[in-house]
Amino acid sequence: MSSQPEFWQRGPVEGIPALLQPVAHALLQAREEVKETLENFPEKELWSRPGGAASAAFHLQHLTGVLDRLFTYATANQLNDSQLEYLSKEGKQDDNIIAATLIDNFNVEVDKAMDQLRRTDENSLLERREVGRKKIPSNVLGLLFHAAEHTQRHVGQLIVTVKVVRGG
């Protein structure tokens, strides 16, 4: 693992509003941990489900998808057809998918999220937002916080899955 301190200990992320620093730190930490966790990971194990747990591939797909979806809701938008199609494919084995592509997709989504955080006005954080077809009530801050928290949770699960698959 990285010899650097965790992102929250590295100081503010430039351009990110103060109240959103924890979200930025969590997402940047997740990106770093994903990269480190999957170094030299065997492609043939990408879809392995030790003990019936979710595969590394699923976690990587879900990390990307959930960021996209929650950050979409935070902008007061609903999911488009492309996002719904991506959601329907999460976790479905596709042996043509490689880890590098999944990691790159996640990195792109983190970059998009960081750009959105930079554009987010702190005065909008408590504005009401609705999630999904059921229009579950939330607000901007709740969605952004949950995106960071959910990402961290799946990175933790990814780390455990990779360790089990590697046999240690």
ChimeraX attribute file (.defattr): number of C-alpha atoms within 10 A of each C-alpha:
attribute: neighborCount
match mode: 1-to-1
recipient: residues
	/A:1	8
	/A:2	8
	/A:3	5
	/A:4	8
	/A:5	9
	/A:6	15
	/A:7	19
	/A:8	16
	/A:9	9
	/A:10	10
	/A:11	10
	/A:12	16
	/A:13	18
	/A:14	10
	/A:15	12
	/A:16	21
	/A:17	17
	/A:18	11
	/A:19	12
	/A:20	21
	/A:21	20
	/A:22	20
	/A:23	22
	/A:24	26
	/A:25	21
	/A:26	21
	/A:27	25
	/A:28	21
	/A:29	19
	/A:30	24
	/A:31	23
	/A:32	16
	/A:33	19
	/A:34	20
	/A:35	14
	/A:36	14
	/A:37	17
	/A:38	19
	/A:39	10
	/A:40	8
	/A:41	16
	/A:42	13
	/A:43	15
	/A:44	10
	/A:45	16
	/A:46	23
	/A:47	18
	/A:48	20
	/A:49	17
	/A:50	14
	/A:51	8
	/A:52	7
	/A:53	11
	/A:54	16
	/A:55	23
	/A:56	29
	/A:57	26
	/A:58	22
	/A:59	23
	/A:60	25
	/A:61	22
	/A:62	22
	/A:63	31
	/A:64	22
	/A:65	20
	/A:66	19
	/A:67	23
	/A:68	20
	/A:69	21
	/A:70	25
	/A:71	22
	/A:72	20
	/A:73	20
	/A:74	27
	/A:75	15
	/A:76	14
	/A:77	15
	/A:78	17
	/A:79	16
	/A:80	10
	/A:81	9
	/A:82	9
	/A:83	15
	/A:84	12
	/A:85	11
	/A:86	13
	/A:87	15
	/A:88	10
	/A:89	13
	/A:90	18
	/A:91	17
	/A:92	12
	/A:93	14
	/A:94	12
	/A:95	10
	/A:96	5
	/A:97	13
	/A:98	14
	/A:99	21
	/A:100	13
	/A:101	11
	/A:102	20
	/A:103	20
	/A:104	15
	/A:105	17
	/A:106	23
	/A:107	21
	/A:108	13
	/A:109	21
	/A:110	21
	/A:111	15
	/A:112	15
	/A:113	22
	/A:114	21
	/A:115	13
	/A:116	16
	/A:117	20
	/A:118	18
	/A:119	12
	/A:120	18
	/A:121	13
	/A:122	16
	/A:123	7
	/A:124	12
	/A:125	18
	/A:126	12
	/A:127	13
	/A:128	14
	/A:129	21
	/A:130	19
	/A:131	20
	/A:132	14
	/A:133	8
	/A:134	7
	/A:135	10
	/A:136	9
	/A:137	11
	/A:138	16
	/A:139	20
	/A:140	23
	/A:141	21
	/A:142	18
	/A:143	23
	/A:144	24
	/A:145	18
	/A:146	17
	/A:147	24
	/A:148	24
	/A:149	16
	/A:150	18
	/A:151	24
	/A:152	19
	/A:153	14
	/A:154	18
	/A:155	22
	/A:156	15
	/A:157	17
	/A:158	24
	/A:159	18
	/A:160	15
	/A:161	22
	/A:162	22
	/A:163	14
	/A:164	14
	/A:165	18
	/A:166	11
	/A:167	7
	/A:168	7
